[in-house]
């Protein structure tokens, strides 16, 4: 197999109208009031495939605003940044960076509900509780919204530019005084065939620490401005022209299982792999049964790295919310590393040798 030479692509040649647009902004004119009043459209009806499946349910932003309480830091009673305010801040940042594009309503999924009671209902038996007596909030929340006017086609799959984020209160110390709060924010592409998320290095902040909504808004804008759309698309497109043999794919699955049990000294010498045994099993199952990315419809051509990548991102949909984006990004790292290993680079070669 002859190695494919990847050549750099000029972003202004791929998306001239978008890349030449000025994305400068004046942070001094942005106020928290402006962000909190952002008019995010009502959440969709859930007709699309879910972008994450494990232990989650779909909710609307109206439900988060009207039916959920907002946790506080117990030592000083300072309020946390709420889930709706997080969504609104990222929504407003996206509108500032992409002012001429169509931005769809956010899809929101939550898990790990935290239940409570109003003071008046403290002594009521559970069977006598009314809905008005109950309080809830969700420990973990993920949202994303598409910008379908920025899209690309790879191997017959439409990819829409997608922006979103994760908030996990279990990563905060709510028993202390208010400090910097942690968020995960990304910009990347969603494969519309299967709703798999494609997350790249420059499109992901795995631990964004902020003190206010305004800081969150400014940091999100900076991430969106620094993200290189054409570079991300170019490297994903290169996957469709590289192929693994069935033996190499089986070797990768076997080594992935072994990776979990390697001695720490040996594991430290290898690239990070965040997939669990459960997800490796899902990849193996999808190899035979996935309607979109199983290579068995054309067994003579091997399995393209584009299909391998989507088998990895598809298996990631079984992750919990707080691990989802880290593993989505790691799936990109794995696919890129394995692709390079096919052409002789050594960093990921252990997985296919």
N, C-alpha and C positions, 0 to 999 in steps of 0.2 A: 504494500500500500504506500503510495507516494504522499509524503507529508504536504499538507496544505499550508501555504505561506499567508499569514494574516497581515494585511497591509492596513496602516492607519487610515481612517476615513474622516474627511473634513465635515464637521457638523453643519457648517453653513451651506454645503453642497447638498446634503441630504434633506435638511429642513430649512431652506433659506429664509422663508418668511418668519419662521418662529425663532431661529437662532439669531437673526439680526435685530429682533425686537429688543428695545431697551427694557431691562428688568430692574433698573435702579429704583430705589425707594428711599424715602427720608424717614428713618426710624423715629425721629423726634416728633413727628406729627401723629404717630399712632398712640392711641390711648386705650386703656382697658375698657372704657365705656363703649367705644366703637366696636370692639371685638365682641363683647358680651351681647350686643344688639344685632349681631350678624343674623340675617334671615336665611337660615338653612331650610331648604324645602323639606316637606314631610317625607318620612322614610317610605321606601317602596313597599310593595305588597308581598314580596318574597317569591315572585314567580321564577326567579333565576336560581340556578344551582347555588348552594351555600359555599362560600370561600373557605369555611372551616366547619368541621362536623362534630368533633369530639366534645360531648358534654356541654353543648351550647344551645341556646335558643335565640330566635330573632326577636328583636324589640324595636320600637320606634323611639325617635328622639323625644316625642311628646310624652311617652311613658316615662322616660328617664327624668324629664323635667317635672312632671305633674304627680307621679306616683312614688318617687324614690326620695329618700332623705340623702343628705350629703354628710359623709363622715367628717369628724374634726380631729385635730391633734389634742389628745386628752389633757396634756400638761398645761396648755394655755388656751384651750378651746378655740384655737384659730381654725378656720374652715379650710378644707382641702380644695383643690381645683376639681370641680365636679366633672363627671363624664360629659354632660351636654356642653359645658364651657370648653372642654378639650376639643370636642368635635367642631364647635363653632370657630374656635381659634384657628384650627387647621383649615377649615372650610374658607375662612376669610383670607388666609395666607395664599391658598390655591387661587382664589379669585383675583388677588393682587398680581400674582405671578403670571397667570393665564387669563387676562381680562377679556379676551376675545373668543374664548373657547366655551363650549357647552359642558357644564359640570352637572352630573346627575346627582340625584338625592343619595344620601349615605345609606349603605346597608350596615346594620349594627347587630352584633351578636354578643351575648353575655353569658356568664356562668358563675357558679358559686354564690348563690343568693344568701345574703346576711339578713336574718329576720329580727324584728324587734317589736316593741309595743309602745303605744302612747302612754303617758303617765296615768290617764284615767282608766286604763285597762290592765293595770299591773296585777290586780287581784282576781281577774276573771278567769274561770276555767277555760281551757282551750276550746271546748265545744261551744262556748258562748261568745267567742270573739267575733266581732263584726269586722268587715273589711276596713272600716274607718279606724278600728283599734290597732291595726297592724302597721308596722313600718318595715320597709325593705330597702336595701341597696345591693348592688352587685359588686362582688370583690374584683371581678375581671371583666373587661369590656374591650372588644375590638370593633373597629369600623373601617369601611373603605368606601370611596366613591370614584366612579369612572369619569374620565374625560374622553368620550368616544370620538370626538373630532380629531384627536391625536391617536393614530392607530397604525398598525402594520400587519402584514400577512406573512407568516412563516410556515412553510410546509402545509399550506391550506388552512392554517389556524389563524383566526383574527386575534390580535393582541390590542387591547385598549389600555391607554395610559391610566394608571390607577394610583390614588393617594389614600393613605390611611394611617391608623395608629393603634396602639395598645396601651391600656392603662390597667395595672394590676396593683390593687391596694395591698396585696400580700407582700409586695416588695417595699412597702413603706413601714416605718415604725410609728404607728398611730398612737402609741402610748407615750411618746416623747413630746417635746416642743416642736413647733413648726420649723421645718428646714427646707432644703431644696427637695422638690418632688420629682419623681422619676417617670418618664414617658418613653415610649418607643414610637418613632415616626418613620414612614417610608414613602417613597415614590418609585414606582416601577411599572410593570405591565401585568395585566390579567389575561390569561388565555381563555377566550370566551367559549371555547369548545368544552372546557371542563372546569373553569373558574380557578385553575391553579395560579398561584402568585409567583411572579418572577421578580426577585429582589436582588439588586446588585450592590457593589461596594459603596459607590458614591451616592446611592439612593436610600441609605438606611442609617439611622441613628439608633443604636441599640440601647443607649441609656442617656436620654436627654434630661439633664437636671436643671430645673428652673424654679424660681421663687414666685413667679406671677404669671397670669395669663398673657400679659404683654411680652414677657421673656419667651414664653412658649410660641407665641405668634411670630416673633422676630426670628427665633431659631428655625421654625418650620420654613419661613420664607427663604432663609439662607440655604437650607438643605435643597429646596426646590430649584433655586437659582444655580446651585453648583452641580446639580445632576446633569449628566451628559446623555441625552436621549439617544442620539444616533450611535454613540459608542456601545451602549447597552444593547440596542437592536442588532448592531453589527455582529457582536460576539455571540448573541443567541442565534442569529441566522447562520453563523458558521457551524453550529452543531448539526444542522441538517446534512452537511456534506462530509461528516465523519461517521465511521461505523465501527462498532464492536462486533467481534464474532460471538457466537453463543458461548464458547468456552471462556472467553474473556469476561463476559457478563456473569457467567456462573462463578468464575474466580472472584469477581468483585463482591458478589453476594456472600460467598463463603468467607472471604477476608473481612467483610463487614461484621459478620457474626463473631469471628475471632477477635476483632478489634476491641470488643467490649471486655474481654478477659485478658488482654495483654498485660504483662507486668508494667508498672508505671514508668520504669526507666525506658522501656522499649516504646511505649505509647507516646512519650514526650518527644521522641525522634520523628514521629509521623505527623502528618497534618491532622487537624481537628476534624472529627466526624461526630455529629450530634444525633444521628439516627439511632433509634433503639431497635432491639430485636423484633419488636412488634411491627415497626415500620419496614424493616428489611423483609419480613414475611409478606407484608402488603405489596412490596415491590415485586417479589417473586410471584405472588398470585396474579398481579396485574400483567406480568410478562405473558401469561397464558390467556387471561380473561379480559383485559382492558379493551373496550370497544374502539378506542381512539389511538392507542399507542402500543398495543401488542404487535410485535414484528412478525407474528406467525402467518399473517395474511400474505407475506412475501418472504418466505424463509431463506431464499437464496441470497438476499442482500445483507444479511446480518441485522443488527439493530442500530439505528442511527442514534447519535448522541442527543439529538433533539428528543427522541422517544425516551431515552434513558433519563434525561433531565425532567421530562414530564412525569415519568414513573416516580421519580424522587419527590417532586413537588406534590404529586397526587397523594403519595403516602403521608406526606406532612400534614394533610388535612385532618389526620387523626390526633394531632398534637393538642394539648391544652392551650388556651389563649396566650398565657404568659410565655410559652416556649415557641409559639408558632412562627414569629418573624425571625428569631434567631436560627431556627431550623430551615426556614425558607431561604435565608441568606446562605446558610451552610450548604444547602442543596445546590445553589449556584456555584459555590466554591468547589464542591465535589465534581460537578459536571465539567467545569473549566479545567480542573486538575486532571481528571481522567482523560479528557480530550487531549491535553498536552502529553500525557503519558503514552497515548497511542502513537505519538510522533517522536518518542524518544526521551522526553524530559523525565527526570528521575523522581521528583518530589512525591508524586502520587503513584509511582510505578508499583509499589508494594501491593496495591489493591488489585492489580490485574496480572501479576506475575505468579 
